[in-house]
Amino acid sequence: MTDTPPDRLSTDPKSPYYDAAILERGVGIRFKGAEKTNVEEYCVSEGWVRLSVGNTKDRAGNPLTIKLKGPVEPYFRDV
């Protein structure tokens, strides 16, 4: 494994950007300089994060999310 997190990563197992090995290692996200713990998906090159909104669920039972744009800085927590 490298010490650089992937450009795009999702916590949803149905997503093509899901990677269990990387998530198990622990990825932290800084968005606009603030630490975020409710990130469901991020993309560094496009500059956005998808954050879960409380405990709210959609009709399919998935967490309700909101997409915000800005600088994204992923890092590994174990380094």
C-alpha positions, 0 to 999 in steps of 0.5 A, spaced: 500 500 500 502 507 498 501 512 503 497 516 499 489 515 499 485 514 493 483 520 489 476 518 490 473 513 495 466 511 498 464 508 504 458 504 500 459 497 499 455 498 492 459 503 490 465 502 484 469 507 489 468 502 495 475 499 497 474 495 504 482 495 505 483 502 505 477 503 509 480 498 514 486 502 515 483 508 516 482 515 512 481 521 515 478 527 511 479 535 512 474 539 508 475 546 508 481 546 513 476 542 518 476 535 520 469 531 518 467 525 521 461 524 517 463 523 510 460 518 506 464 519 499 469 524 497 473 526 490 479 530 491 480 532 483 473 534 483 473 538 490 467 535 493 465 531 499 458 527 500 456 528 508 451 524 511 445 529 514 444 526 521 440 520 522 435 521 516 434 516 511 431 516 504 426 511 502 431 505 500 434 506 508 440 509 506 443 515 509 441 522 507 447 526 504 448 532 501 454 534 497 459 540 498 464 543 494 471 545 496 478 543 498 478 536 500 485 533 504 484 525 505 490 522 510 491 516 513 490 516 520 495 510 522 501 514 519 
